[in-house]
Amino acid sequence: MERKSTVIITGASSGVGLQGARSLAQKGWHVIMACRNLAKTEQAAQALGMPKDSYTIIPLDLASLQSVRDFVTKFRQTGKSLDALVCNAAVYLPLLKQPMYSIDGYEISVATNHLGHFLLANLLLDDLKKSGNPEPRLVILGTVTANPKELGGKIPIPAPPDLGNLKGLEDGFKAPIAMIDGKKFKPGKAYKDSKLCNVLTMLELDRRFHASSGITFSSFYPGCVATTPLFRNHYPLFQKIFPLFQKNITGGYVSEELAGDRLGEVVADPKFSKSGSYWSWGNRQKEGRPSFEQELSNEALDQSKAKKLWELSAKLVGL
């Protein structure tokens, strides 16, 4: 019997992660759904008609470094090899007046979106190397809002992403520090900064490990998935208007299903085998539009910043 390829997807209980799980299960993959709420994840998988033997649910709270380590232990206990890791989960809390902190004492959006995934990726590198798959992949979800070179990233509300000289991380990133640049807390910017860290991390993984490991490291932006639960902490009016605006004004709207299929392609399709790439389908969606490599911001391409971010993040997560 042919061995099934196995993928881990974080945040697979809803939105793009859930639809990506469905897409890869349909392609014959076994999906490890890494989520906080196990009952919700089980219900979601059943509602999509995913066959029972196509997925395994393992608890993961990215805002807790101990939970990340426990997850890796539990995954290894399944005895499955690892062919792909998708760092998809994210929190976005644009209405916070004061910073929220993780159990480890770090600002919550950076702790979840960047530091938790940074630790997870590092701990699972060996598993990917040993996968037996000629082309294992590690994929990190990107966002247009973290790239000022794209139309959707040019909107400077609340502020464009800017990690400064990483002073906040350098000073230990514990309260009262809540921003990577060490400046005043802005919740929307904290999200953008964390997503910029995701791209810097992907490029640094590529530089450090691609040649020696054969792992393909990439990021992608599936289009504007305006209905995703990522926006559940925004104003109710925004949640109503935003999808309509993206459908009718910008043309950027992408359904969760299509975004999930695109995730499945970036994980499994040979045409996405170039390491260090950031894939996009653009800000204006057209039927059958092909993917392309998106140009990245100068800050994302700053190799010395990526190296410094790597070293400071490794220290914060205890690597």
C-alpha positions in Angstrom: 0.0 0.0 0.0 1.3 3.4 -0.9 2.3 5.7 2.0 0.0 8.7 2.4 1.7 12.0 2.5 1.1 13.9 5.8 0.7 17.6 6.3 0.3 19.6 9.5 -1.9 22.7 9.1 -2.2 25.2 12.1 -5.5 26.9 12.6 -7.3 24.2 10.5 -10.7 24.5 12.4 -12.0 27.4 10.2 -11.4 29.6 7.2 -8.4 29.0 4.8 -6.9 26.4 7.1 -10.0 24.3 7.2 -10.6 24.5 3.4 -6.9 23.8 2.8 -7.3 20.6 5.0 -10.3 19.6 2.9 -8.4 20.3 -0.4 -5.4 18.2 0.6 -7.5 15.4 2.0 -9.2 15.3 -1.4 -5.8 15.0 -3.0 -5.1 11.9 -0.8 -3.1 13.5 1.9 -3.4 12.8 5.6 -4.0 16.1 7.4 -2.9 16.8 11.0 -5.3 19.6 12.1 -3.5 21.6 14.7 -6.0 23.6 16.7 -7.0 24.9 20.1 -10.6 23.8 20.0 -10.8 20.0 19.3 -14.6 19.7 19.3 -15.0 22.6 16.9 -12.4 21.2 14.6 -14.1 17.7 14.6 -17.5 19.3 13.8 -15.9 21.4 11.0 -14.2 18.4 9.4 -17.4 16.4 9.6 -19.5 19.2 8.1 -17.2 19.3 5.1 -17.5 15.5 4.7 -13.8 14.8 5.3 -13.4 11.0 5.6 -12.5 10.0 9.2 -9.3 8.4 8.1 -8.1 11.5 6.3 -7.3 13.6 9.4 -6.0 13.6 12.9 -6.7 16.4 15.3 -3.9 17.4 17.8 -4.2 20.3 20.2 -2.1 23.3 19.6 -2.2 26.8 21.1 0.5 28.8 19.3 0.3 31.5 22.1 1.9 29.0 24.5 5.5 27.8 23.8 4.9 24.8 26.0 1.8 23.9 23.9 4.0 24.1 20.8 6.5 21.7 22.3 3.7 19.3 23.6 2.2 19.3 20.1 5.5 18.2 18.5 5.8 15.4 21.0 2.2 14.2 20.3 2.7 14.4 16.6 5.8 12.2 16.8 3.8 9.7 18.9 1.6 9.1 15.8 4.6 7.6 14.0 3.7 9.5 10.8 6.4 11.0 8.7 6.0 14.7 7.9 5.9 15.9 4.3 4.6 19.4 4.7 4.0 22.0 7.4 1.6 24.9 6.8 1.8 27.8 9.3 -1.6 29.3 8.7 -3.2 30.2 12.1 -3.3 33.9 13.0 -5.0 36.2 15.4 -6.0 39.8 14.5 -7.3 42.0 17.3 -7.6 45.5 15.8 -9.9 47.0 18.5 -7.7 46.3 21.5 -7.0 49.5 23.6 -4.3 47.8 25.7 -2.0 45.0 24.7 -2.9 41.4 25.6 0.0 39.2 26.6 0.5 35.5 26.0 1.1 33.0 28.9 4.9 33.5 28.2 4.5 37.3 28.6 4.7 38.4 24.9 2.2 40.6 23.0 -0.5 38.2 21.8 -0.5 38.7 18.0 3.3 38.5 17.7 3.4 35.6 20.2 0.8 33.6 18.1 1.5 34.6 14.5 5.3 34.8 14.7 6.9 33.3 17.8 4.7 30.2 18.1 5.2 29.4 14.4 8.9 30.2 14.6 9.3 27.6 17.3 7.1 25.0 15.6 9.0 25.4 12.3 12.4 25.0 14.0 11.3 21.9 16.0 9.8 20.2 13.0 12.7 20.8 10.5 14.3 17.5 11.3 11.0 15.7 10.8 10.6 17.4 7.3 14.3 16.5 6.5 13.6 12.8 7.3 10.3 12.6 5.6 11.4 10.4 2.7 9.6 12.7 0.4 11.9 14.0 -2.3 10.5 17.5 -1.9 9.1 18.4 1.6 7.6 21.8 2.0 7.2 24.4 4.7 4.6 27.1 3.8 3.8 30.2 5.8 0.7 32.2 5.0 1.3 35.8 4.0 -0.9 38.8 3.8 -1.1 41.8 1.4 -1.3 44.2 4.4 2.3 43.5 5.3 3.7 44.4 1.9 3.7 48.2 1.0 4.7 47.3 -2.6 1.2 45.8 -3.2 -2.0 47.8 -3.7 -3.6 46.4 -0.6 -0.5 47.1 1.5 -0.3 50.8 0.5 -3.2 51.7 2.9 -1.3 53.2 5.9 -4.1 52.5 8.4 -3.4 52.2 11.3 0.3 52.3 10.2 2.4 50.4 7.7 4.5 47.5 9.1 7.8 48.6 10.4 10.0 46.5 12.7 12.5 49.4 13.3 15.7 48.0 14.6 13.9 45.3 16.6 14.4 47.2 19.9 11.3 45.8 21.5 12.5 42.2 20.9 16.1 43.1 21.9 14.8 44.5 25.2 13.1 41.2 26.0 9.6 41.9 24.6 7.9 41.7 28.0 5.4 44.2 29.4 5.3 47.1 29.2 6.9 46.5 25.8 4.2 45.4 23.2 5.7 46.4 19.8 8.7 44.9 18.0 10.1 48.4 17.3 9.7 49.2 21.0 7.2 52.1 20.3 3.6 52.8 21.3 1.1 49.9 21.0 -1.0 49.9 17.9 -3.0 46.6 17.6 -3.5 46.7 13.8 0.2 47.4 13.3 1.2 44.6 15.7 -0.7 42.2 13.4 1.1 43.6 10.2 4.4 43.4 12.0 3.9 39.8 12.9 3.0 38.9 9.3 6.1 40.7 8.1 8.1 38.5 10.5 6.5 35.5 8.9 8.0 36.5 5.5 11.4 37.4 7.0 11.4 34.0 8.7 10.5 32.1 5.5 13.3 33.8 3.6 15.8 33.1 6.4 14.7 29.5 6.6 15.4 29.3 2.8 18.9 30.8 3.2 19.8 28.7 6.2 18.4 25.3 5.3 17.1 24.9 1.7 20.5 23.9 0.1 21.3 21.3 2.8 17.9 19.9 3.5 16.1 20.0 0.2 13.0 21.5 1.9 11.1 24.1 -0.1 10.2 27.1 2.0 7.6 29.5 0.6 4.8 31.9 1.5 1.6 32.8 -0.4 -1.3 35.3 -0.4 -4.4 33.5 -1.6 -6.4 36.8 -2.3 -8.7 38.6 0.1 -10.7 36.1 2.0 -13.0 38.7 3.4 -15.4 36.3 5.2 -12.8 34.5 7.3 -13.0 34.3 11.1 -9.8 36.3 11.1 -12.0 39.4 11.2 -14.3 38.1 14.0 -12.8 40.6 16.5 -13.5 43.6 14.2 -16.6 45.9 14.3 -19.8 44.0 13.2 -20.4 46.7 10.6 -16.9 46.1 9.1 -17.6 42.4 9.0 -20.7 43.1 6.9 -19.3 45.8 4.6 -15.8 44.4 4.0 -16.8 41.4 1.9 -19.2 43.5 -0.2 -16.4 46.1 -0.8 -13.9 43.4 -1.9 -16.5 41.8 -4.2 -17.9 44.9 -5.8 -15.3 47.6 -5.6 -11.8 46.2 -5.5 -12.4 42.8 -7.1 -10.1 41.2 -4.6 -12.6 38.9 -3.0 -11.8 35.2 -2.8 -14.0 32.5 -1.3 -12.6 30.4 1.6 -13.0 27.3 -0.7 -10.8 28.8 -3.5 -8.2 30.1 -1.0 -8.1 26.5 0.5 -7.6 25.0 -3.0 -4.7 27.5 -3.5 -3.2 26.4 -0.2 -3.5 22.8 -1.4 -1.7 23.7 -4.7 1.2 25.5 -2.9 1.7 22.4 -0.7 1.3 19.7 -3.4 1.7 21.0 -6.9 5.1 20.6 -8.6 4.9 24.1 -10.1 5.3 25.6 -6.6 8.6 23.9 -5.9 10.8 27.0 -6.0 12.1 27.7 -2.5 12.2 31.3 -1.2 9.2 32.3 -3.2 6.2 34.4 -2.2 3.3 33.3 -4.4 0.3 35.5 -5.2 -2.8 35.6 -7.4 -2.9 39.4 -7.2 -5.2 42.0 -5.7 -7.8 41.8 -8.5 -9.2 38.3 -9.0 -10.0 37.0 -12.5 -11.3 33.5 -13.3 -8.5 31.1 -13.9 -5.8 33.7 -13.1 -2.4 32.0 -12.8 -0.2 32.5 -9.8 3.0 34.6 -9.9 5.9 35.4 -7.7 5.1 38.6 -5.8 7.7 41.3 -5.4 8.4 41.9 -1.7 9.0 45.1 0.3 12.5 46.3 1.0 12.1 45.5 4.7 11.1 41.9 3.9 14.2 41.6 1.7 16.6 43.0 4.4 18.9 40.1 5.1 20.6 41.6 8.1 17.2 42.3 9.7 16.1 38.7 8.9 19.2 37.4 10.6 18.8 39.6 13.7 15.1 38.7 13.9 16.0 35.0 13.8 18.5 35.3 16.6 16.3 37.4 18.9 13.3 35.1 18.2 15.3 32.0 19.0 16.3 33.6 22.3 12.6 34.5 23.2 11.3 31.0 22.4 14.2 29.3 24.2 15.9 27.6 21.3 
